[in-house]
Amino acid sequence: MSTPLLSIKGLTKVYPGVVANSEVSFDIAEGEVHALLGENGAGKSTLVKAIYGLIRPNEGTMEWRGRPYAPTAPAQARATGVAMVFQHFSLFDAMDVAENVALGMDNPPPLRELATRITEVSNTYGLPLDPGRMVGDLSAGERQRVEIIRCLLQDPQLLIMDEPTSVLTPQEVDILFKTLRQLRAEGRSILYISHKLEEIRALCENATVLRQGKVVGRADPRKESARSLAEMMVGQTLHTPTRETQEFGAPLLEVTNLSLASPSAFGTSLKDVTLTVRKGEILGIGGVAGNGQDELLAALSGEIRAKPDAIRMGGDPVGHFGPTARRAMGLLCAPEERLGHAAAPDMSLTENALLTGAWRQKLVSKGFVNWGKARGFAEAVIDRFDVRTPGPHVAARALSGGNLQKFVIGREILQRPSVLVVNQPTWGVDASAAAAIRQAIMDLAHDGAAVVVISQDLDELLEVADNFAALNGGRLSAPRPVQGLTMDQIGLMLGGAEGGTDAAA
């Protein structure tokens, strides 16, 4: 057999109170797309950070083409031939594409020369980019292209991709996969991390499965079902969310002709948005990233104020109220950006539980915080939503992205809101956790809440929602029942064809 491109042998990484990786071993061959699977907190991020030189393992070795490989910094990994596209983009909105690419290179050429190379490489790999465009004006898919092209300009032999399709449309996913297959045909290797198991089955020929930091299985994804892969990850039978049909009650949330300017220079203003969500109803709102999702959540949460009558709860005008007043009335929100918006990174989980649960959970009395009660609330969220963490004393930034997402969503649901608005509720979480979050959302609606789910995952919306509306350029389509709605009709609605009805005829 030929020498692997990268061989990992007995790699172990220990943090205080946590064994993140325990004797992990596997090989990545030349020209192979290798999946790294595992539920949230399984140790995937720690492992790729070791490969990329961001952390140093406590034990174990790595070999690159048969020679010792122990990078002490990302620059050393890049010099060897390893590149990484992170789940969270590291780009500056107020700079153009070429300037952003230059910032991520160790020895960038002059900008004029770099711009020419960006154009050439992006066209070669089917990811066309204008090097002079401002990043703030790019879609999420185009921003990812910037990150990928920045890596490809360094001629990597191993490309690590962490949740690369979480913000992409189906069409953008197809383009990305075409590019990745081209890279594989050139003999480059790809280490691919994703919770979207159908993508894993379509793209990867080998998979290593982690659970609680250990390798628990290896598989050829092409010979497995998405369900069998998910059950291999979690070590138990996967729960399928279910919901009983019920009649809807009176309107709990009404938005009428809401028009608001985006507070961001690169945002999308809301234009004449109208919607009604009734007791027991889940309204799913889909749209390509950057079409006003963040602005809509901010308007509903009270972070952006509106005219009093533009937003009503139970018939009462609340458009002029801020977040605290709306929370007291039962309108709770969970934004997409979990670290920095939904949670304060350096504060403990107890403190983060207090931030939004202070009044509804009665964690404050006469100006004094009941820290024991706050800790108990945080522990309830951790237990109910299976948040993998040593305890509520841990800082939010110490959690994996998926585990922090479970905490953020659980914190809001356990407060029993009458109206819940969530943006990307299962972004970056594994199949088992996604099923649990969706079940909790459906249970909340079944108990009488009105729920708005904003998501780019169309399968998710079709699974949980009763009615579907599309957000395009800050405008919201008229909602349609999910029952009987086809992907072609949804595609037309996402593209701005009102109702998605006769446009395809």
N, C-alpha and C positions, 0 to 999 in steps of 0.2 A: 504494500500500500504506500501511496505517496505521503510525504511529510505534510501534516496539517499546516494551514496558514497560521492559526493560533491554537495553542494547546494550553488548557487550564487544568492544573493538577492540585487537588486538595486545598483550594483557596478558602481561607477562613477570615472573617472580619468581625471583631467584637467591639460593640459600644457599651458604655456603662449600662448594665442591666439588660442588654439585648445582644443576642448572637444573630447578626444580620445575614451572614453567610457561614455555612458549616461544611467544610471539606467538599467544596463544589469542584467537580471535574467534568469537562467535556471538550470536544474539539470542533473547530470550524475549518472546513476544507476550502481550498481555492475554488472560486467560482460558485460558492454555495450560498443560498438564502436560508439562514438558520433562525428559527423562531425561539425566543426565550419567553416561556409562559409561566404564569403563576398569579395567584390572587394578590390583592393589595397587601403589602407588607411581607411578601414572600422572599424578598431580597434581590429582585431584579435590578433596581436602581443602584444599589450598593455594588453589585457585580460589575455593571458597565462603567461605573465611576472608577473602579479599580483598573479596568482595561484601558480607560482613557486617561489615567494618571491623576485623577482628582483626589483619590484616597490611596493609602497604602495598606494592603492586607496584613493581618497579624501572622498568618501562616500560609503555606502553599507557594507554588511557583507558576509562572507563565512562560511559555516559549513561543517565539515568533520564527516560523520556518526552521524550527529545531534549535534555535539559539535562545539563551536566557533573555527574558523580556520583563523589565520591572520599571515602568515609567514613573518618574517622581513628579511630573507635571504634564498638563495637556500638550504643551509645546513639544515635549519629547515624544509623546504618543503620535502627534501629527508628523513629526520628522520620520518616524518609523513607518508610517503609512496608515494610521488609524484616524478616522474622522467621525464626528458625532453630530447628529441633528437632534437637538433637545425638544422635549414636548412643549416647553414654554419658549417662545421666540425671544431672542435677545437683540432687538432692533430698535433704532431710534427713529421715531416718526418724522422728526423735523430734518432728517438727512436723506439724501437720495440713495438709490440702490448701490451705486459704485462706492460711495463713502461708507455705507454700512458694511459692504463686503471687505473693504480695506481694513476696517477696524478689527475684523475677525481673522486677519492673516498675520503671520509672524513677520514676513518681509514683503509687504505689498509693493507692486510696481507703481510708477506714476499713474495718476488717476486716468489720464487719457488712454494710456496703454491698457490699464485695467478694464476700462469701459469696453474697449475692443474685444478683450478676452471674454468678458461676461457675455457679450452678444454672441460670440462664436460658440462658446461652451453651452450656453442656454439653448441655442438653436440646434446644436448637435444632439442634445439629449431631449429634445421635444418640450423644453420648459422655457419658452421665449420670455425674455425680460428686457425692458428698456432701462439701461443703467442710469439714465438721467431722471427717472421718475422719483418723486418723493415717496418714501415708504408709507407715510401716513395716508396716502391716497390709494394704497394697494389693498386688494381683498386678502382674506386670510390665506387662500390658496397661493396667491402671488407672493405673500410674505414667506411662506414655506419654501417657495422656489428660491428666494434670496438665500435662505439658510443652506439649501441643498447645493446651489451653485457655488457658494462660498467654500463648501467642502470639496466639491469636484475640482475646483481650481487648484487644489493642493494634491491632486492625483492620488487619492487614497486607494489602498488595496483592501481595506476593511471599512465599511460604512455602517455605523451604529445608528439605528432609527428608533426613537422612543415615541410611541403613539403618534405616528406621522399622519394619520388620516382623521384625527379627532375633530378637526375644524374644516374638513374638505367636503365639497359636494360630491355626489356619485360620479359626475363627469370628471372632476379633478382627481378623484381616486383612480379612475381608469388611466388618466394621463400619467400619474405617478407610477402606477404598476408597469406601464409600458417602459418608462425610464429605468425602473429597477431591473426589469428583465434584460434591457439593453446592457446595463452595467454587469449583470451576471454573465451575459454572452461574451463580454470583454475579459472575463476571468476574475472580476472583482467579487469580493464576498460581502454579504450583508447580514448583520445581526439585527433581527427585526422583533421589536416588542410591541404587542398590541393586545387589547382585550376583545377585538373584533375577530372572532374565531373563523368566520367564513372567509375573511381576508387571509388569515393564516393558511387555511386549506387551499386557497387559490394560488398563493404565492410561494410558500415555503416547502422544501423537500425534507427537512429534518426539524425536530423540535426537542428542546430540553425543558423539562417541567420542574419548577421549584415549588416547594411548599415549606414554609417556616424555615427558610434559609438553606434547605437541603435539596439535592436532586432526588426526585421521587419517581421519575419516569423519563423515557425517551420515546419518540413516536415519529412516524411519517404522517404528517397532517393530511396528506392526500388520501390516506387509507382510513382516516378517522372521521367521525361526524363532529360537528361543533359541540354537540351535547357530550359526547364521550371525552373530548378534550377538556371541556369545562369540569366534568366530574373527576378527571384525572388531576386537575388543578386543586380542587377543593377537597378531594378524598371522600366524597359522599354523593348521594343522588341529588341532582339539581332540582330545586323547587321551581315550578312554573307558575307565575302569577295568575290569579283568577279573581273574577269580580262578578257579583250577581247584578243582573239588570234591575233598575229601579226607576220610578218616576221622579222627575226633577221637581224641586219646590220653587219658592219665590226667588226672584233675582237677589243675589247678595252683593254682586259687583257690577256696576254699570259705568261704562266710559262712553261719553258722547262728544263727538266732534273735537277730539283732543289734538291740538296742534301746539308743538313746543320746539323751540330751537335747541339743538344739541349744545351742551356746554363745552364740548371739545371741538377744536378747529377741524379735526379729522373725523368727527362723528356724523351721524345721520339724524336730521331733524324729523320729528313725528308730524305727519300730515293728516289731519281729519280722521283720527283713529276712533272707531266706534266698536264696542263689544259689550256683550251681556253674558254673565256666568251665573247660573242658578244654583240653588242649594242641591248638592249631590252630583253636580256636573263637573267634568274635567274638560277644559278647552285646551286643545293642543295648538300651539303657534309655531310654525316652521318657517325657515328662511335661511338663506346663505349668510354666513357671518358678515357683520357690518351693515346690516339693513335696518338697524334701529332697535335691535333686541335689548342692548344695554340701556338705551334711552327709555324704552317702554317700561322696563323694570324699575328704573329710577323714578319715573313718573308715578308708577303705581305704589312704590314704597314711600314716596314723599321726599325723596332726596332732591327731586326737581319739583317745585310747586307749580300748580296749575290754577285755573279759575275754579272756584268752589264747586260749581255744578258740573264741571267736566268729568269729575269722578265721584261716584256715589257708592256708599256701602249701606245696604239695607234701606235704601231710599234717602239716606242722609248725605248731604254734600260734604266731601272730605278733601277736595282738590287742593285746598289752601292749607291743610294740615301737614305737619312734618312727620318723620318716621315714628317718633315716640308716641304721638297722639294716635296714629293709625294702628300701631301695635296694641295700644290699650283697647282699641275698638275691635281688635281681632284680625287685622290685616297684616300678615307676616310675609317676608320675602327672603329668598336665598339667591344672591347674585352669582353670576358665572365665575368671576375671579375670586377663588376661595382664599388665597393667601394675600392679605392686604386689604381686601374689601369685605369678604364674608368673615374673615378671622384676622386678628392682629398677630403677626408672626411671632413676636417675642413674648407674648403673654401666654400664660398656661391655659390648658383646656378649661379649668375652673373659671378663670377670669374671662375667657371667651364665652363660656356659658352665661356668665353674669351680664355680659354686654348686651345681649338681646333678650335674656330671660328675666331681667331684674324685676320688672313690674308684673308680668303675667304669672311668674312663678313665685312672686312675693319674696324675693331674695333680699330686698332692702326694706327696712322699717325705720321710720323717723330719721332718715339720713344715714343710717348705719347698715353696713353689709353684713348679712348673716352668712359667714363664709362656710360654715358647716352645711347649711342648706344649699349653697351654691355648689359646693363639692358634691353633695348628694345628687343634684340635678345633672352635673357633668358625668358622674358615675352611671346614672340611669341611661344617659345617651350612649355612653361607651358600651354598656351591657346590651341595651336593646338593639343597637345597630352594629354590634360586633366590631367595634373600632379597635384595631390592634395597636396597643400602646401600653407601656408599663403602668400608667395611671393618670389621673386628672391633673397631676402636678407638672406634667410634661408640656413644654412649649409647643405651640401649634406648628411651628416650622420644622419640628423634629419628626412629624408624622409624614408618611408617604402621601402622595397626592390623593390617592384613592381613599385612604383612611381619613384624611382631613375632610374629604367630600362627604363621607358617611357621617362624620361628626356634625358638619354644618347642616346637612339636610335633617338629620335626626334631632338636632337642637330645636329646629323650627317646628317639626311635626309633633314632637312631644309637648309642645305648648298648646296643642289643640286649637289651632286657628279656625276662625269661621271662614276666612279667605286666605289661601296660600298661593303665592306666585313664586315659581322656581325657574331659573334659567340654567339649562344644561345639567339636570339633576344627577345623571349617571356618567358625567364626563370623567374618563380616566379610571373608572372602577371596573373590577372584574365581573364576570358573568353572574356569579353567585350574589355579590353585593348589589349589582344592578337589579337583579330579580327582587331582592329584599327591599330596595328603595322603591321600586315601582309598585310592589305589593303594599307598602306603607302608604304611598300616595293614593292608591285606589281604595284602601281601607278608610283613609281620612275622608274621601269623597262619599264613600258608602255611609259613613257616620254623619253626613250632612254638611260637610264643608264644600265651598266652591273653590276649585283649583284651576290655576292657569299654569300649564307646563310649556315653557319656551325651550325648544330643542332643535338641533341640527340633525339629530338621529331620527329619520323618518320612521324607521321600524319601531322605535320607542313610542313615538306619537300614535302610530296606528295600534299599538298594543294597549296603551293606557287611556287614550282620549275618547270622549264621546263625539266631540265635534272638532273640526280642523279649520284653521285659518292660516293664510300665508302672509308674511311680512316682506314687503319689497319696496326698497327706497323710502322707508318710513311710512308707507301706506299699508293698511291691513285689509285683506280681502274679506268678503262676507263669509262667515263660517258655514261649513257644510258637514253633514253627518259623516263620520268616519266609515260607517257601515256602507260597503259598496264602492268606496272611493278607490280609484286605481292610481298606480304610480304615475301613469301618463297625465292624469288629471292633476295630481299633486305637482308634477313638474311644470305644467302650464301655470298653475297658481303661483308657484315660486318665482316664475319668470314674469309675473305681472298680468297674466291673462285672467281677468276677473272671473272667479268661479270655476275656471278650468273646464268649461262645458263644451262650447261649440267650436273653440279655436282649432281643434284638431280635425274637424270635419272637412 
